[in-house]
Amino acid sequence: MSKLTLLLAIIGIFAPADVLAYGTGYISYPLSPQKRLVSTEFTGITSTGGGMGLQGRFTQRINEKMILDAGLGIGAGERDSRVFVGADYELFPDYMKQPRISLKTTWTNAKEFDVRRNIFSFAPTVSKGFSFWGEEAFPFFSLPVGVNLNGDDNTYETQINANLGITGNLPIEGYRNLMGTVEATVGVKDSFTALFLGVSYPLN
């Protein structure tokens, strides 16, 4: 059994019917080819229908341009039963004064306010590595734009978020192999506002 299959099986055992998954993830961090991460993230949705919870995320760089991620989580509130799969494609690398620019596409299946939805989104993302007190970290900004398809009455609506965050290795002696992320999401149109805090562990 592969490590990915085992991870998804463990999440499936411990996750109840109400799941949620959000956030840009670790795409701004310069992962080496074939690098894989498993992360645990605290989620706090502050807008209508929100609540607090946890989510799991698997991230892997498959080549110099592409990063894949997938995940689900456990949470409270009216935005439940959610799982996602995403792919980020790098358009320009983080090089000298040039920021990294990429486009992330995501498919999400969710039950929100008792309605089953499929959400297809794309997110232009800009990030840049900086040194903070001798430690390198990678602030990012993304603007997810999505189409939300209502499976109950076959209607759709568009939604927009603005995400601002930072990723980097934890500046704690003995835990520098772990990566952390902090991200804030603001609902611009028909979406939600939230805060995410995460820690990830490299599989290789």
RABEL-V799523 format. One record per pair of residues at least 12 apart in sequence whose ideal C-beta (glycine too) atoms are under 10 Angstrom apart, sorted by sequence separation. I is the first residue (numbers start at 1). GAP is how many residues later the second one is. If there is no record, write none. Layout:
BEGIN
I	GAP
I	GAP
END
This chain:
BEGIN
25	12
41	12
42	12
43	12
57	12
58	12
59	12
71	12
72	12
90	12
91	12
107	12
108	12
127	12
128	12
146	12
147	12
167	12
168	12
183	12
184	12
26	13
41	13
42	13
57	13
58	13
70	13
71	13
89	13
90	13
106	13
107	13
108	13
126	13
127	13
128	13
145	13
146	13
167	13
168	13
182	13
183	13
25	14
40	14
41	14
56	14
57	14
70	14
71	14
88	14
89	14
106	14
107	14
126	14
127	14
145	14
146	14
166	14
167	14
168	14
182	14
183	14
40	15
41	15
56	15
57	15
69	15
70	15
71	15
88	15
89	15
105	15
106	15
125	15
126	15
127	15
144	15
145	15
146	15
166	15
167	15
181	15
182	15
183	15
23	16
25	16
39	16
40	16
41	16
55	16
56	16
57	16
69	16
70	16
87	16
88	16
89	16
105	16
106	16
125	16
126	16
144	16
145	16
165	16
166	16
167	16
181	16
182	16
39	17
40	17
55	17
56	17
68	17
69	17
70	17
87	17
88	17
104	17
105	17
106	17
124	17
125	17
126	17
143	17
144	17
165	17
166	17
180	17
181	17
23	18
38	18
39	18
55	18
56	18
68	18
69	18
86	18
87	18
88	18
104	18
105	18
123	18
124	18
125	18
143	18
144	18
164	18
165	18
180	18
181	18
22	19
38	19
39	19
54	19
55	19
67	19
68	19
69	19
86	19
87	19
103	19
104	19
123	19
124	19
125	19
142	19
143	19
144	19
164	19
165	19
179	19
180	19
181	19
21	20
23	20
37	20
38	20
39	20
53	20
54	20
55	20
67	20
68	20
85	20
86	20
87	20
103	20
104	20
122	20
123	20
124	20
142	20
143	20
163	20
164	20
165	20
179	20
180	20
22	21
37	21
38	21
53	21
54	21
66	21
67	21
85	21
86	21
102	21
103	21
104	21
122	21
123	21
124	21
141	21
142	21
163	21
164	21
178	21
179	21
21	22
36	22
37	22
38	22
53	22
66	22
67	22
84	22
85	22
86	22
102	22
103	22
122	22
123	22
141	22
142	22
162	22
163	22
164	22
178	22
179	22
20	23
22	23
36	23
37	23
52	23
53	23
65	23
66	23
67	23
84	23
85	23
101	23
102	23
121	23
122	23
123	23
140	23
141	23
142	23
162	23
163	23
178	23
179	23
35	24
36	24
37	24
51	24
52	24
53	24
65	24
66	24
83	24
84	24
85	24
101	24
102	24
121	24
122	24
140	24
141	24
161	24
162	24
175	24
177	24
178	24
20	25
35	25
36	25
50	25
51	25
52	25
62	25
65	25
83	25
84	25
100	25
101	25
102	25
119	25
120	25
121	25
122	25
139	25
140	25
161	25
162	25
177	25
34	26
35	26
36	26
50	26
51	26
53	26
64	26
65	26
82	26
83	26
84	26
99	26
100	26
101	26
120	26
121	26
139	26
140	26
160	26
161	26
162	26
11	27
33	27
34	27
35	27
50	27
51	27
53	27
55	27
57	27
58	27
59	27
61	27
63	27
82	27
83	27
99	27
100	27
101	27
119	27
120	27
121	27
138	27
139	27
140	27
160	27
161	27
10	28
31	28
33	28
34	28
49	28
50	28
51	28
55	28
65	28
81	28
82	28
99	28
100	28
119	28
120	28
138	28
139	28
159	28
160	28
161	28
7	29
31	29
32	29
33	29
34	29
48	29
49	29
50	29
51	29
55	29
57	29
59	29
61	29
64	29
81	29
82	29
99	29
100	29
118	29
119	29
120	29
137	29
138	29
139	29
159	29
160	29
161	29
162	29
170	29
20	30
29	30
31	30
33	30
37	30
39	30
41	30
43	30
45	30
47	30
48	30
49	30
80	30
81	30
82	30
98	30
99	30
118	30
119	30
137	30
138	30
159	30
160	30
161	30
165	30
170	30
7	31
20	31
22	31
26	31
30	31
33	31
40	31
42	31
43	31
44	31
45	31
48	31
49	31
79	31
80	31
81	31
97	31
117	31
118	31
137	31
158	31
159	31
160	31
161	31
162	31
163	31
165	31
167	31
169	31
4	32
21	32
23	32
25	32
27	32
29	32
32	32
35	32
36	32
37	32
39	32
41	32
43	32
45	32
47	32
79	32
80	32
94	32
117	32
118	32
136	32
137	32
157	32
158	32
159	32
161	32
165	32
3	33
18	33
20	33
22	33
25	33
26	33
38	33
40	33
43	33
45	33
78	33
79	33
80	33
81	33
91	33
94	33
115	33
116	33
117	33
118	33
135	33
136	33
157	33
158	33
159	33
161	33
163	33
165	33
167	33
4	34
19	34
20	34
21	34
23	34
25	34
27	34
43	34
45	34
78	34
79	34
80	34
91	34
92	34
94	34
116	34
117	34
132	34
135	34
137	34
3	35
18	35
20	35
21	35
22	35
26	35
67	35
69	35
77	35
78	35
81	35
82	35
84	35
86	35
88	35
90	35
94	35
115	35
116	35
117	35
135	35
136	35
19	36
21	36
31	36
43	36
66	36
70	36
77	36
78	36
81	36
86	36
112	36
115	36
116	36
120	36
130	36
132	36
135	36
19	37
65	37
67	37
69	37
70	37
72	37
78	37
82	37
84	37
86	37
88	37
115	37
119	37
121	37
123	37
134	37
29	38
79	38
100	38
102	38
104	38
106	38
108	38
110	38
112	38
114	38
115	38
118	38
121	38
123	38
125	38
127	38
129	38
130	38
133	38
15	39
28	39
99	39
103	39
105	39
107	39
117	39
121	39
127	39
129	39
132	39
14	40
15	40
27	40
99	40
100	40
102	40
104	40
106	40
108	40
111	40
115	40
117	40
119	40
121	40
123	40
127	40
15	41
26	41
27	41
99	41
105	41
135	41
138	41
140	41
142	41
144	41
14	42
25	42
27	42
99	42
109	42
137	42
148	42
26	43
137	43
138	43
139	43
140	43
142	43
145	43
146	43
148	43
11	44
25	44
94	44
137	44
144	44
145	44
146	44
11	45
24	45
25	45
137	45
143	45
146	45
10	46
11	46
23	46
25	46
11	47
144	47
8	48
21	48
23	48
7	49
21	49
22	49
7	50
8	50
21	50
23	50
7	51
20	51
21	51
22	51
19	52
20	52
21	52
19	53
20	53
21	53
22	53
4	54
19	54
20	54
21	54
88	54
3	55
18	55
19	55
20	55
4	56
18	56
19	56
20	56
15	57
17	57
18	57
20	57
22	57
15	58
16	58
18	58
15	59
18	59
20	59
25	59
27	59
11	60
12	60
14	60
18	60
20	60
22	60
27	60
28	60
11	61
18	61
19	61
20	61
21	61
23	61
25	61
27	61
8	62
11	62
18	62
19	62
20	62
21	62
22	62
24	62
26	62
27	62
7	63
8	63
11	63
17	63
18	63
19	63
20	63
21	63
23	63
25	63
27	63
30	63
49	63
7	64
8	64
16	64
17	64
18	64
19	64
20	64
21	64
24	64
30	64
49	64
16	65
21	65
48	65
4	66
28	66
15	68
30	70
121	70
28	71
11	72
28	72
119	72
27	73
28	74
27	75
27	77
25	79
24	80
112	80
25	81
24	82
21	85
22	86
21	87
20	88
21	88
22	88
21	89
20	90
19	91
20	91
19	92
20	92
18	93
17	94
27	96
28	97
30	97
27	98
28	98
29	98
24	99
28	99
30	99
27	100
28	100
29	100
24	101
28	101
24	103
30	106
29	107
29	108
30	108
28	109
29	109
28	110
27	111
28	111
29	111
26	112
28	112
27	113
28	113
79	113
26	114
28	114
25	115
27	115
77	115
79	115
24	116
24	117
25	117
24	118
23	119
24	120
59	120
23	121
22	122
57	124
24	137
28	137
29	137
30	137
23	138
28	138
29	138
46	138
47	138
22	139
24	139
26	139
28	139
29	139
39	139
41	139
46	139
47	139
48	139
23	140
24	140
25	140
27	140
28	140
29	140
39	140
41	140
43	140
44	140
45	140
47	140
22	141
24	141
26	141
37	141
39	141
46	141
55	141
57	141
59	141
23	142
25	142
37	142
39	142
41	142
43	142
45	142
50	142
52	142
56	142
58	142
24	143
49	143
50	143
52	143
55	143
57	143
59	143
60	143
47	144
48	144
50	144
54	144
59	144
60	144
47	145
48	145
58	145
46	146
47	146
45	147
46	147
47	147
31	148
45	148
46	148
44	149
45	149
46	149
29	150
44	150
45	150
43	151
44	151
45	151
29	152
43	152
44	152
26	153
28	153
42	153
43	153
44	153
26	154
42	154
43	154
26	155
41	155
42	155
43	155
25	156
41	156
42	156
24	157
40	157
41	157
42	157
23	158
25	158
40	158
41	158
24	159
39	159
40	159
41	159
23	160
39	160
40	160
22	161
23	161
24	161
37	161
39	161
40	161
23	162
38	162
39	162
22	163
37	163
38	163
36	164
37	164
38	164
36	165
37	165
38	165
36	166
37	166
35	167
36	167
37	167
35	168
36	168
22	169
34	169
35	169
22	170
32	170
34	170
23	171
25	171
29	171
31	171
20	172
22	172
23	172
24	172
26	172
32	172
23	173
25	173
20	174
22	174
23	174
26	174
23	175
25	175
7	196
4	199
3	200
3	201
END
